[in-house]
Amino acid sequence: MPKCTVPTIKHGCGSVMVWAAFNRNGPGPLHIVEGLIDSTSYIRILEDNLLPYARSQRLGRDWIFQQENDPKTFK
């Protein structure tokens, strides 16, 4: 292989699930999710990540929680 090339994998090498938040001011925290999540672990992710982020942005009650509702995410 020539010295100036870098090998890449196009597909089939696994996946990473990431929970993320953002608002009008920009992106928030990223949380790497191990495997599938159930309702208990999802609530924990929100409590540990979303709520502190919303408080730090000083949005008060002026924000709307939305989720993608992807059924593949949950057990």
Secondary structure as UniProt FT lines:
FT   TURN            3..4
FT   STRAND          17..23
FT   TURN            24..25
FT   STRAND          26..33
FT   HELIX           39..45
FT   HELIX           46..50
FT   HELIX           51..56
FT   TURN            57..58
FT   TURN            60..61
FT   HELIX           71..73
//
